[in-house]
């Protein structure tokens, strides 16, 4: 499990339209202390699910063949919940669906918005550039 990916009967499903911090990605809280934002985002998603049944509607597959979909627990869209709590970003280039949830979290400085964090897609791009050197 990650902050934007869960396993349904052993099959990984990525929450479509959101992007959460990746393994190894750090962020800073409002006091400047470094946090493992990947671990925190993953724990937040796990707490939203607990031991409840998750239902997913698979919309498509990404370029790596991974299933992308909208997943819900007790009718709550997990993508909305993660973005509104500030532990994932709306991936606007893929979907505009979570922009208002992100504006909510940003305006209240929730989760990742409370401090400093690089957007996951920017972090991945920077990691690739640094490894290519």
The first five atom37 places (N, CA, C, CB, O) and aatype in JSON, in Angstrom:
{
  "aatype": [20, 20, 20, 20, 20, 20, 20, 20, 20, 20, 20, 20, 20, 20, 20, 20, 20, 20, 20, 20, 20, 20, 20, 20, 20, 20, 20, 20, 20, 20, 20, 20, 20, 20, 20, 20, 20, 20, 20, 20, 20, 20, 20, 20, 20, 20, 20, 20, 20, 20, 20, 20, 20, 20, 20, 20, 20, 20, 20, 20, 20, 20, 20, 20, 20, 20, 20, 20, 20, 20, 20, 20, 20, 20, 20, 20, 20, 20, 20, 20, 20, 20, 20, 20, 20, 20, 20, 20, 20, 20, 20, 20, 20, 20, 20, 20, 20, 20, 20, 20, 20, 20, 20, 20, 20, 20, 20, 20, 20, 20, 20, 20, 20, 20, 20, 20, 20, 20, 20, 20, 20, 20, 20, 20, 20, 20, 20, 20, 20, 20, 20, 20, 20],
  "atom_mask": [
    [1, 1, 1, 1, 1],
    [1, 1, 1, 1, 1],
    [1, 1, 1, 1, 1],
    [1, 1, 1, 1, 1],
    [1, 1, 1, 1, 1],
    [1, 1, 1, 1, 1],
    [1, 1, 1, 1, 1],
    [1, 1, 1, 1, 1],
    [1, 1, 1, 1, 1],
    [1, 1, 1, 1, 1],
    [1, 1, 1, 1, 1],
    [1, 1, 1, 1, 1],
    [1, 1, 1, 1, 1],
    [1, 1, 1, 1, 1],
    [1, 1, 1, 1, 1],
    [1, 1, 1, 1, 1],
    [1, 1, 1, 1, 1],
    [1, 1, 1, 1, 1],
    [1, 1, 1, 1, 1],
    [1, 1, 1, 1, 1],
    [1, 1, 1, 1, 1],
    [1, 1, 1, 1, 1],
    [1, 1, 1, 1, 1],
    [1, 1, 1, 1, 1],
    [1, 1, 1, 1, 1],
    [1, 1, 1, 1, 1],
    [1, 1, 1, 1, 1],
    [1, 1, 1, 1, 1],
    [1, 1, 1, 1, 1],
    [1, 1, 1, 1, 1],
    [1, 1, 1, 1, 1],
    [1, 1, 1, 1, 1],
    [1, 1, 1, 1, 1],
    [1, 1, 1, 1, 1],
    [1, 1, 1, 1, 1],
    [1, 1, 1, 1, 1],
    [1, 1, 1, 1, 1],
    [1, 1, 1, 1, 1],
    [1, 1, 1, 1, 1],
    [1, 1, 1, 1, 1],
    [1, 1, 1, 1, 1],
    [1, 1, 1, 1, 1],
    [1, 1, 1, 1, 1],
    [1, 1, 1, 1, 1],
    [1, 1, 1, 1, 1],
    [1, 1, 1, 1, 1],
    [1, 1, 1, 1, 1],
    [1, 1, 1, 1, 1],
    [1, 1, 1, 1, 1],
    [1, 1, 1, 1, 1],
    [1, 1, 1, 1, 1],
    [1, 1, 1, 1, 1],
    [1, 1, 1, 1, 1],
    [1, 1, 1, 1, 1],
    [1, 1, 1, 1, 1],
    [1, 1, 1, 1, 1],
    [1, 1, 1, 1, 1],
    [1, 1, 1, 1, 1],
    [1, 1, 1, 1, 1],
    [1, 1, 1, 1, 1],
    [1, 1, 1, 1, 1],
    [1, 1, 1, 1, 1],
    [1, 1, 1, 1, 1],
    [1, 1, 1, 1, 1],
    [1, 1, 1, 1, 1],
    [1, 1, 1, 1, 1],
    [1, 1, 1, 1, 1],
    [1, 1, 1, 1, 1],
    [1, 1, 1, 1, 1],
    [1, 1, 1, 1, 1],
    [1, 1, 1, 1, 1],
    [1, 1, 1, 1, 1],
    [1, 1, 1, 1, 1],
    [1, 1, 1, 1, 1],
    [1, 1, 1, 1, 1],
    [1, 1, 1, 1, 1],
    [1, 1, 1, 1, 1],
    [1, 1, 1, 1, 1],
    [1, 1, 1, 1, 1],
    [1, 1, 1, 1, 1],
    [1, 1, 1, 1, 1],
    [1, 1, 1, 1, 1],
    [1, 1, 1, 1, 1],
    [1, 1, 1, 1, 1],
    [1, 1, 1, 1, 1],
    [1, 1, 1, 1, 1],
    [1, 1, 1, 1, 1],
    [1, 1, 1, 1, 1],
    [1, 1, 1, 1, 1],
    [1, 1, 1, 1, 1],
    [1, 1, 1, 1, 1],
    [1, 1, 1, 1, 1],
    [1, 1, 1, 1, 1],
    [1, 1, 1, 1, 1],
    [1, 1, 1, 1, 1],
    [1, 1, 1, 1, 1],
    [1, 1, 1, 1, 1],
    [1, 1, 1, 1, 1],
    [1, 1, 1, 1, 1],
    [1, 1, 1, 1, 1],
    [1, 1, 1, 1, 1],
    [1, 1, 1, 1, 1],
    [1, 1, 1, 1, 1],
    [1, 1, 1, 1, 1],
    [1, 1, 1, 1, 1],
    [1, 1, 1, 1, 1],
    [1, 1, 1, 1, 1],
    [1, 1, 1, 1, 1],
    [1, 1, 1, 1, 1],
    [1, 1, 1, 1, 1],
    [1, 1, 1, 1, 1],
    [1, 1, 1, 1, 1],
    [1, 1, 1, 1, 1],
    [1, 1, 1, 1, 1],
    [1, 1, 1, 1, 1],
    [1, 1, 1, 1, 1],
    [1, 1, 1, 1, 1],
    [1, 1, 1, 1, 1],
    [1, 1, 1, 1, 1],
    [1, 1, 1, 1, 1],
    [1, 1, 1, 1, 1],
    [1, 1, 1, 1, 1],
    [1, 1, 1, 1, 1],
    [1, 1, 1, 1, 1],
    [1, 1, 1, 1, 1],
    [1, 1, 1, 1, 1],
    [1, 1, 1, 1, 1],
    [1, 1, 1, 1, 1],
    [1, 1, 1, 1, 1],
    [1, 1, 1, 1, 1],
    [1, 1, 1, 1, 1],
    [1, 1, 1, 1, 1],
    [1, 1, 1, 1, 1]
  ],
  "atom_positions": [
    [[0.84, -1.18, 0.0], [0.0, 0.0, 0.0], [0.88, 1.25, 0.0], [-0.95, 0.0, 1.22], [1.96, 1.28, 0.6]],
    [[0.4, 2.25, -0.68], [1.03, 3.56, -0.69], [-0.07, 4.59, -0.45], [1.8, 3.84, -2.05], [-1.23, 4.21, -0.27]],
    [[0.27, 5.85, -0.44], [-0.72, 6.89, -0.19], [-1.72, 7.08, -1.31], [-0.04, 8.17, 0.07], [-2.75, 7.74, -1.14]],
    [[-1.42, 6.49, -2.48], [-2.34, 6.6, -3.6], [-2.59, 5.26, -4.29], [-1.81, 7.6, -4.61], [-3.16, 5.21, -5.38]],
    [[-2.14, 4.18, -3.65], [-2.29, 2.84, -4.22], [-2.7, 1.87, -3.13], [-0.98, 2.37, -4.92], [-2.16, 1.91, -2.02]],
    [[-3.66, 0.99, -3.44], [-4.06, -0.02, -2.48], [-4.18, -1.35, -3.2], [-5.38, 0.36, -1.79], [-4.11, -1.42, -4.42]],
    [[-4.37, -2.38, -2.45], [-4.45, -3.71, -3.01], [-5.86, -4.26, -2.79], [-3.39, -4.64, -2.38], [-6.36, -4.31, -1.67]],
    [[-6.48, -4.68, -3.89], [-7.81, -5.28, -3.82], [-7.65, -6.74, -4.24], [-8.86, -4.51, -4.75], [-7.37, -7.04, -5.4]],
    [[-7.83, -7.63, -3.29], [-7.67, -9.07, -3.53], [-6.34, -9.37, -4.21], [-8.83, -9.61, -4.39], [-6.27, -10.18, -5.14]],
    [[-5.28, -8.7, -3.74], [-3.94, -8.93, -4.25], [-3.58, -8.16, -5.5], [-3.78, -10.36, -4.51], [-2.45, -8.24, -5.98]],
    [[-4.53, -7.4, -6.04], [-4.28, -6.62, -7.25], [-4.1, -5.16, -6.89], [-5.43, -6.79, -8.27], [-4.99, -4.57, -6.28]],
    [[-2.95, -4.55, -7.25], [-2.77, -3.13, -6.95], [-3.69, -2.25, -7.79], [-1.31, -2.73, -7.17], [-3.85, -2.46, -9.0]],
    [[-4.29, -1.27, -7.14], [-5.14, -0.3, -7.82], [-4.67, 1.08, -7.39], [-6.68, -0.51, -7.49], [-4.6, 1.39, -6.2]],
    [[-4.34, 1.91, -8.38], [-3.91, 3.28, -8.09], [-5.13, 4.18, -8.14], [-2.81, 3.78, -9.11], [-5.94, 4.09, -9.07]],
    [[-5.26, 5.04, -7.13], [-6.38, 5.96, -7.09], [-6.2, 6.99, -8.21], [-6.49, 6.66, -5.7], [-5.23, 7.75, -8.22]],
    [[-7.13, 7.0, -9.13], [-7.03, 7.84, -10.32], [-7.22, 9.31, -9.95], [-8.06, 7.42, -11.37], [-8.11, 9.67, -9.18]],
    [[-6.36, 10.15, -10.52], [-6.51, 11.59, -10.36], [-5.82, 12.19, -9.16], [-7.93, 11.91, -10.28], [-5.92, 13.4, -8.92]],
    [[-5.1, 11.35, -8.38], [-4.35, 11.89, -7.24], [-2.91, 11.38, -7.3], [-5.02, 11.49, -5.89], [-2.61, 10.39, -7.97]],
    [[-2.05, 12.08, -6.59], [-0.65, 11.66, -6.5], [-0.18, 11.95, -5.08], [0.25, 12.4, -7.56], [-0.22, 13.09, -4.62]],
    [[0.27, 10.9, -4.4], [0.77, 11.03, -3.03], [2.29, 10.88, -3.03], [0.11, 9.96, -2.09], [2.85, 10.37, -4.0]],
    [[2.96, 11.31, -1.97], [4.42, 11.2, -1.9], [4.9, 9.77, -2.13], [4.92, 11.69, -0.55], [4.24, 8.8, -1.77]],
    [[6.08, 9.68, -2.75], [6.69, 8.39, -3.09], [7.63, 7.9, -1.99], [7.44, 8.5, -4.42], [8.01, 8.66, -1.09]],
    [[8.01, 6.62, -2.09], [8.97, 6.03, -1.16], [10.23, 6.89, -1.15], [9.29, 4.55, -1.56], [10.79, 7.2, -2.2]],
    [[10.67, 7.25, 0.04], [11.89, 8.04, 0.18], [11.67, 9.54, 0.12], [12.84, 7.66, -0.87], [12.59, 10.31, 0.37]],
    [[10.46, 9.96, -0.2], [10.19, 11.4, -0.31], [9.98, 12.0, 1.08], [8.95, 11.66, -1.2], [9.17, 11.52, 1.87]],
    [[10.72, 13.05, 1.34], [10.62, 13.75, 2.63], [9.9, 15.08, 2.43], [12.04, 13.98, 3.24], [9.84, 15.61, 1.33]],
    [[9.36, 15.59, 3.51], [8.75, 16.91, 3.5], [9.07, 17.56, 4.85], [7.18, 16.83, 3.26], [9.66, 16.94, 5.73]],
    [[8.68, 18.79, 4.99], [8.93, 19.51, 6.24], [7.6, 20.0, 6.81], [9.91, 20.69, 6.03], [6.72, 20.44, 6.07]],
    [[7.49, 19.92, 8.14], [6.28, 20.45, 8.76], [6.41, 21.96, 8.93], [6.02, 19.76, 10.14], [7.41, 22.55, 8.52]],
    [[5.42, 22.57, 9.52], [5.41, 24.04, 9.65], [6.58, 24.57, 10.48], [4.1, 24.5, 10.27], [6.9, 25.76, 10.41]],
    [[7.22, 23.71, 11.28], [8.35, 24.12, 12.11], [9.69, 23.82, 11.45], [8.28, 23.43, 13.46], [10.74, 24.07, 12.03]],
    [[9.65, 23.27, 10.23], [10.88, 22.97, 9.5], [11.46, 21.6, 9.78], [11.89, 23.98, 9.81], [12.53, 21.27, 9.26]],
    [[10.78, 20.77, 10.6], [11.28, 19.43, 10.9], [10.97, 18.49, 9.73], [10.66, 18.88, 12.21], [9.87, 18.51, 9.18]],
    [[11.96, 17.68, 9.37], [11.79, 16.74, 8.27], [10.89, 15.58, 8.68], [13.15, 16.22, 7.79], [11.0, 15.04, 9.79]],
    [[9.99, 15.2, 7.77], [9.07, 14.09, 8.0], [9.15, 13.11, 6.83], [7.61, 14.59, 8.18], [9.5, 13.5, 5.71]],
    [[8.84, 11.86, 7.09], [8.71, 10.87, 6.03], [7.28, 10.96, 5.51], [9.06, 9.4, 6.54], [6.39, 10.26, 6.0]],
    [[7.06, 11.84, 4.53], [5.7, 12.1, 4.1], [5.1, 10.92, 3.34], [5.66, 13.34, 3.22], [3.88, 10.78, 3.3]],
    [[5.93, 10.05, 2.75], [5.41, 8.82, 2.14], [4.76, 7.96, 3.22], [6.55, 8.03, 1.43], [3.62, 7.51, 3.07]],
    [[5.48, 7.74, 4.32], [4.97, 6.88, 5.4], [3.68, 7.44, 5.99], [6.02, 6.73, 6.5], [2.74, 6.7, 6.27]],
    [[3.64, 8.75, 6.17], [2.46, 9.37, 6.77], [1.26, 9.25, 5.82], [2.73, 10.86, 7.1], [0.17, 8.89, 6.25]],
    [[1.46, 9.56, 4.54], [0.36, 9.47, 3.57], [-0.17, 8.04, 3.49], [0.82, 9.95, 2.18], [-1.38, 7.82, 3.4]],
    [[0.74, 7.07, 3.51], [0.34, 5.67, 3.47], [-0.48, 5.31, 4.72], [1.58, 4.75, 3.36], [-1.49, 4.6, 4.62]],
    [[-0.05, 5.79, 5.87], [-0.78, 5.52, 7.12], [-2.17, 6.18, 7.11], [0.03, 6.03, 8.33], [-3.13, 5.61, 7.62]],
    [[-2.26, 7.37, 6.53], [-3.56, 8.05, 6.45], [-4.53, 7.24, 5.59], [-3.4, 9.49, 5.87], [-5.68, 7.04, 5.97]],
    [[-4.06, 6.76, 4.43], [-4.93, 5.93, 3.58], [-5.34, 4.66, 4.32], [-4.22, 5.58, 2.26], [-6.51, 4.26, 4.27]],
    [[-4.4, 4.03, 5.0], [-4.71, 2.8, 5.76], [-5.76, 3.1, 6.83], [-3.43, 2.21, 6.41], [-6.64, 2.27, 7.07]],
    [[-5.67, 4.25, 7.48], [-6.64, 4.58, 8.54], [-8.02, 4.86, 7.96], [-6.15, 5.79, 9.34], [-9.03, 4.62, 8.62]],
    [[-8.07, 5.37, 6.73], [-9.37, 5.6, 6.09], [-10.06, 4.28, 5.75], [-9.19, 6.45, 4.82], [-11.28, 4.18, 5.78]],
    [[-9.24, 3.27, 5.43], [-9.78, 1.98, 5.03], [-10.08, 1.12, 6.26], [-8.81, 1.25, 4.1], [-11.11, 0.45, 6.32]],
    [[-9.17, 1.14, 7.23], [-9.23, 0.26, 8.41], [-9.46, -1.16, 7.92], [-10.37, 0.7, 9.42], [-8.74, -1.64, 7.04]],
    [[-10.45, -1.85, 8.45], [-10.76, -3.21, 8.0], [-12.06, -3.25, 7.22], [-10.84, -4.16, 9.2], [-12.74, -4.27, 7.16]],
    [[-12.39, -2.12, 6.61], [-13.66, -2.02, 5.91], [-13.53, -2.47, 4.45], [-14.19, -0.59, 5.97], [-12.43, -2.49, 3.88]],
    [[-14.65, -2.83, 3.88], [-14.66, -3.26, 2.49], [-14.44, -2.07, 1.56], [-15.99, -3.96, 2.15], [-15.05, -1.01, 1.72]],
    [[-13.55, -2.26, 0.6], [-13.24, -1.24, -0.4], [-13.84, -1.69, -1.73], [-11.69, -1.01, -0.53], [-13.66, -2.83, -2.14]],
    [[-14.55, -0.79, -2.39], [-15.06, -1.08, -3.72], [-14.4, -0.11, -4.7], [-16.63, -0.95, -3.78], [-14.32, 1.09, -4.45]],
    [[-13.93, -0.66, -5.81], [-13.25, 0.16, -6.81], [-13.93, 0.0, -8.17], [-11.76, -0.24, -6.91], [-14.36, -1.08, -8.55]],
    [[-14.01, 1.1, -8.87], [-14.44, 1.11, -10.26], [-13.2, 1.39, -11.08], [-15.59, 2.19, -10.52], [-12.64, 2.49, -11.02]],
    [[-12.76, 0.41, -11.83], [-11.54, 0.55, -12.63], [-11.9, 1.29, -13.92], [-10.89, -0.85, -12.93], [-12.79, 0.88, -14.67]],
    [[-11.19, 2.38, -14.16], [-11.46, 3.21, -15.32], [-10.53, 2.89, -16.48], [-11.35, 4.67, -14.96], [-10.95, 2.9, -17.64]],
    [[-9.27, 2.61, -16.17], [-8.28, 2.38, -17.22], [-7.02, 1.79, -16.6], [-7.95, 3.69, -17.98], [-6.96, 1.49, -15.4]],
    [[-6.02, 1.62, -17.45], [-4.69, 1.18, -17.01], [-3.69, 2.26, -17.39], [-4.29, -0.2, -17.63], [-3.83, 2.92, -18.42]],
    [[-2.67, 2.44, -16.53], [-1.65, 3.44, -16.86], [-0.65, 2.84, -17.85], [-0.92, 3.93, -15.57], [-0.81, 1.7, -18.28]],
    [[0.37, 3.62, -18.21], [1.33, 3.16, -19.22], [2.12, 1.93, -18.77], [2.3, 4.28, -19.57], [2.73, 1.24, -19.59]],
    [[2.12, 1.65, -17.45], [2.8, 0.46, -16.93], [1.85, -0.72, -16.76], [3.45, 0.78, -15.59], [2.25, -1.79, -16.29]],
    [[0.61, -0.53, -17.15], [-0.38, -1.61, -17.04], [-1.09, -1.67, -15.7], [0.29, -2.9, -17.3], [-1.94, -2.55, -15.49]],
    [[-0.77, -0.76, -14.79], [-1.41, -0.78, -13.48], [-2.84, -0.25, -13.58], [-0.6, 0.05, -12.47], [-3.11, 0.71, -14.3]],
    [[-3.74, -0.88, -12.85], [-5.14, -0.46, -12.86], [-5.3, 0.89, -12.17], [-6.02, -1.53, -12.18], [-4.72, 1.14, -11.11]],
    [[-6.1, 1.75, -12.78], [-6.44, 3.06, -12.22], [-7.94, 3.09, -11.98], [-5.99, 4.23, -13.16], [-8.72, 2.64, -12.83]],
    [[-8.35, 3.6, -10.84], [-9.78, 3.64, -10.59], [-10.16, 4.54, -9.43], [-10.29, 2.27, -10.34], [-9.32, 5.13, -8.75]],
    [[-11.46, 4.62, -9.24], [-12.02, 5.34, -8.1], [-12.42, 4.29, -7.07], [-13.25, 6.24, -8.52], [-13.16, 3.36, -7.38]],
    [[-11.93, 4.45, -5.86], [-12.21, 3.48, -4.8], [-12.94, 4.17, -3.66], [-10.91, 2.82, -4.29], [-12.69, 5.33, -3.34]],
    [[-13.86, 3.42, -3.06], [-14.69, 3.96, -1.99], [-14.75, 3.01, -0.8], [-16.11, 4.26, -2.5], [-14.65, 1.79, -0.94]],
    [[-14.92, 3.62, 0.37], [-15.18, 2.88, 1.61], [-16.41, 3.53, 2.22], [-13.92, 2.91, 2.61], [-16.43, 4.74, 2.48]],
    [[-17.43, 2.74, 2.45], [-18.71, 3.23, 2.98], [-19.17, 4.47, 2.19], [-18.58, 3.58, 4.5], [-19.64, 5.45, 2.77]],
    [[-19.04, 4.41, 0.87], [-19.49, 5.49, 0.01], [-18.56, 6.69, -0.08], [-20.78, 5.96, 0.48], [-18.83, 7.62, -0.85]],
    [[-17.46, 6.69, 0.68], [-16.52, 7.83, 0.67], [-15.44, 7.58, -0.37], [-15.89, 8.04, 2.08], [-14.76, 6.55, -0.34]],
    [[-15.27, 8.52, -1.3], [-14.23, 8.45, -2.32], [-12.88, 8.64, -1.64], [-14.45, 9.52, -3.44], [-12.61, 9.68, -1.05]],
    [[-12.03, 7.62, -1.72], [-10.73, 7.68, -1.04], [-9.81, 8.74, -1.64], [-10.05, 6.32, -1.11], [-9.0, 9.33, -0.92]],
    [[-9.92, 9.01, -2.93], [-9.14, 10.08, -3.55], [-9.51, 11.43, -2.96], [-9.36, 10.08, -5.06], [-8.64, 12.22, -2.61]],
    [[-10.8, 11.69, -2.86], [-11.27, 12.94, -2.26], [-10.78, 13.06, -0.82], [-12.81, 13.03, -2.31], [-10.31, 14.11, -0.4]],
    [[-10.91, 11.97, -0.07], [-10.52, 11.98, 1.34], [-9.03, 12.27, 1.5], [-10.86, 10.64, 2.0], [-8.65, 13.05, 2.38]],
    [[-8.19, 11.67, 0.68], [-6.74, 11.89, 0.78], [-6.36, 13.32, 0.4], [-5.99, 10.9, -0.13], [-5.55, 13.95, 1.08]],
    [[-6.95, 13.83, -0.67], [-6.63, 15.19, -1.13], [-7.19, 16.22, -0.16], [-7.19, 15.42, -2.55], [-6.51, 17.2, 0.15]],
    [[-8.42, 16.03, 0.32], [-9.04, 17.0, 1.25], [-8.31, 17.05, 2.59], [-10.5, 16.64, 1.48], [-8.34, 18.08, 3.26]],
    [[-7.66, 15.95, 2.98], [-6.87, 15.93, 4.21], [-5.45, 16.46, 4.0], [-6.81, 14.51, 4.77], [-4.69, 16.64, 4.95]],
    [[-5.11, 16.7, 2.74], [-3.8, 17.27, 2.42], [-2.68, 16.26, 2.31], [-3.44, 18.26, 3.43], [-1.52, 16.64, 2.34]],
    [[-2.99, 14.96, 2.19], [-1.93, 13.95, 2.12], [-1.73, 13.39, 0.72], [-2.24, 12.84, 3.06], [-0.98, 12.43, 0.53]],
    [[-2.41, 13.99, -0.25], [-2.19, 13.69, -1.67], [-2.54, 14.95, -2.44], [-3.05, 12.44, -2.16], [-3.26, 15.82, -1.95]],
    [[-2.02, 15.03, -3.64], [-2.27, 16.19, -4.5], [-3.23, 15.8, -5.61], [-0.96, 16.74, -5.09], [-3.25, 14.65, -6.06]],
    [[-4.03, 16.76, -6.05], [-4.84, 16.54, -7.24], [-3.89, 16.48, -8.43], [-5.93, 17.68, -7.42], [-3.06, 17.37, -8.61]],
    [[-4.01, 15.44, -9.22], [-3.17, 15.29, -10.41], [-3.97, 15.85, -11.58], [-2.76, 13.78, -10.66], [-4.56, 15.12, -12.37]],
    [[-3.96, 17.18, -11.66], [-4.83, 17.9, -12.6], [-4.58, 17.54, -14.06], [-4.65, 19.36, -12.42], [-5.5, 17.63, -14.87]],
    [[-3.36, 17.15, -14.4], [-3.11, 16.8, -15.81], [-3.83, 15.51, -16.19], [-1.59, 16.66, -16.06], [-4.04, 15.24, -17.37]],
    [[-4.2, 14.71, -15.2], [-4.95, 13.48, -15.46], [-6.44, 13.64, -15.23], [-4.43, 12.35, -14.6], [-7.25, 13.01, -15.91]],
    [[-6.81, 14.49, -14.27], [-8.22, 14.67, -13.94], [-8.43, 15.95, -13.13], [-8.75, 13.44, -13.17], [-7.65, 16.23, -12.22]],
    [[-9.46, 16.71, -13.45], [-9.76, 17.92, -12.67], [-10.63, 17.61, -11.44], [-10.46, 18.95, -13.55], [-11.01, 18.52, -10.71]],
    [[-10.94, 16.34, -11.23], [-11.94, 15.93, -10.23], [-11.63, 16.39, -8.8], [-12.06, 14.45, -10.25], [-12.56, 16.62, -8.02]],
    [[-10.36, 16.51, -8.44], [-10.03, 16.77, -7.04], [-9.52, 18.17, -6.77], [-9.01, 15.79, -6.59], [-9.0, 18.44, -5.68]],
    [[-9.65, 19.06, -7.73], [-9.14, 20.43, -7.58], [-9.78, 21.15, -6.4], [-9.38, 21.23, -8.86], [-9.09, 21.85, -5.66]],
    [[-11.09, 21.01, -6.2], [-11.75, 21.71, -5.08], [-11.34, 21.12, -3.73], [-13.28, 21.64, -5.23], [-11.22, 21.85, -2.75]],
    [[-11.11, 19.81, -3.68], [-10.64, 19.19, -2.44], [-9.25, 19.69, -2.1], [-10.64, 17.65, -2.56], [-8.93, 19.9, -0.93]],
    [[-8.41, 19.87, -3.12], [-7.07, 20.37, -2.9], [-7.11, 21.82, -2.42], [-6.23, 20.24, -4.18], [-6.35, 22.21, -1.53]],
    [[-7.99, 22.62, -3.02], [-8.12, 24.02, -2.59], [-8.54, 24.09, -1.13], [-9.14, 24.78, -3.49], [-8.09, 24.96, -0.39]],
    [[-9.41, 23.19, -0.71], [-9.87, 23.12, 0.68], [-8.67, 22.85, 1.6], [-10.95, 22.0, 0.86], [-8.47, 23.58, 2.58]],
    [[-7.88, 21.81, 1.29], [-6.73, 21.45, 2.13], [-5.69, 22.56, 2.15], [-6.09, 20.13, 1.63], [-5.12, 22.88, 3.19]],
    [[-5.45, 23.15, 0.99], [-4.44, 24.21, 0.9], [-4.87, 25.44, 1.7], [-4.2, 24.6, -0.56], [-4.04, 26.04, 2.39]],
    [[-6.13, 25.82, 1.61], [-6.6, 27.01, 2.32], [-6.55, 26.83, 3.83], [-8.02, 27.34, 1.9], [-6.43, 27.81, 4.57]],
    [[-6.63, 25.58, 4.3], [-6.6, 25.31, 5.74], [-5.24, 24.8, 6.2], [-7.69, 24.29, 6.11], [-5.05, 24.45, 7.37]],
    [[-4.28, 24.75, 5.26], [-2.92, 24.3, 5.54], [-2.92, 22.92, 6.23], [-2.19, 25.33, 6.42], [-2.27, 22.71, 7.25]],
    [[-3.67, 22.0, 5.62], [-3.77, 20.64, 6.15], [-2.7, 19.73, 5.55], [-5.17, 20.06, 5.88], [-2.27, 19.94, 4.41]],
    [[-2.29, 18.74, 6.3], [-1.37, 17.73, 5.81], [-0.09, 18.31, 5.22], [-2.05, 16.89, 4.77], [0.62, 19.07, 5.89]],
    [[0.19, 17.96, 3.99], [1.39, 18.42, 3.31], [1.42, 19.93, 3.12], [1.51, 17.74, 1.97], [2.49, 20.52, 3.01]],
    [[0.27, 20.55, 3.08], [0.17, 22.0, 2.9], [0.58, 22.77, 4.15], [-1.25, 22.38, 2.51], [0.75, 23.99, 4.09]],
    [[0.74, 22.09, 5.27], [1.12, 22.77, 6.52], [2.59, 23.2, 6.5], [0.87, 21.85, 7.71], [2.98, 24.1, 7.25]],
    [[3.38, 22.57, 5.67], [4.81, 22.88, 5.64], [5.31, 23.02, 4.22], [5.62, 21.81, 6.37], [4.73, 23.72, 3.4]],
    [[6.41, 22.32, 3.95], [7.01, 22.37, 2.62], [7.11, 20.96, 2.06], [8.41, 23.04, 2.67], [7.58, 20.04, 2.73]],
    [[6.68, 20.82, 0.82], [6.8, 19.53, 0.14], [6.88, 19.8, -1.36], [5.6, 18.59, 0.47], [6.31, 20.75, -1.89]],
    [[7.61, 18.93, -2.02], [7.7, 18.97, -3.47], [6.56, 18.09, -4.0], [9.11, 18.48, -3.99], [6.31, 17.01, -3.45]],
    [[5.9, 18.51, -5.03], [4.84, 17.68, -5.62], [5.49, 16.37, -6.07], [4.12, 18.41, -6.83], [6.61, 16.39, -6.6]],
    [[4.83, 15.23, -5.88], [5.46, 13.94, -6.19], [5.98, 13.83, -7.62], [4.48, 12.84, -5.94], [7.06, 13.27, -7.84]],
    [[5.25, 14.36, -8.59], [5.72, 14.26, -9.98], [6.97, 15.11, -10.2], [4.61, 14.69, -10.95], [7.82, 14.76, -11.03]],
    [[7.1, 16.21, -9.48], [8.31, 17.02, -9.56], [9.47, 16.3, -8.87], [8.08, 18.42, -8.93], [10.6, 16.31, -9.37]],
    [[9.18, 15.68, -7.72], [10.19, 14.93, -6.98], [10.73, 13.78, -7.83], [9.6, 14.39, -5.65], [11.95, 13.57, -7.89]],
    [[9.83, 13.03, -8.48], [10.25, 11.9, -9.32], [11.13, 12.39, -10.47], [9.02, 11.14, -9.88], [12.16, 11.78, -10.78]],
    [[10.74, 13.47, -11.09], [11.5, 14.04, -12.2], [12.9, 14.45, -11.74], [10.76, 15.24, -12.8], [13.89, 14.2, -12.43]],
    [[12.98, 15.09, -10.58], [14.27, 15.51, -10.03], [15.14, 14.29, -9.71], [14.07, 16.38, -8.76], [16.34, 14.3, -9.97]],
    [[14.52, 13.24, -9.13], [15.27, 12.02, -8.81], [15.85, 11.41, -10.09], [14.36, 10.99, -8.09], [17.0, 10.97, -10.09]],
    [[15.08, 11.39, -11.16], [15.56, 10.82, -12.42], [16.72, 11.64, -12.98], [14.42, 10.76, -13.45], [17.71, 11.08, -13.46]],
    [[16.61, 12.97, -12.9], [17.7, 13.83, -13.38], [18.97, 13.61, -12.58], [17.3, 15.31, -13.3], [20.07, 13.53, -13.14]],
    [[18.83, 13.51, -11.24], [19.99, 13.31, -10.39], [20.65, 11.96, -10.61], [19.6, 13.45, -8.94], [21.88, 11.85, -10.56]],
    [[19.85, 10.92, -10.87], [20.4, 9.59, -11.11], [21.09, 9.49, -12.47], [19.3, 8.54, -11.02], [21.98, 8.67, -12.68]],
    [[20.66, 10.35, -13.41], [21.23, 10.34, -14.76], [22.61, 10.99, -14.8], [20.3, 11.05, -15.73], [23.35, 10.82, -15.77]],
    [[22.97, 11.72, -13.76], [24.27, 12.42, -13.74], [25.43, 11.47, -13.56], [24.3, 13.44, -12.64], [26.58, 11.91, -13.52]]
  ]
}
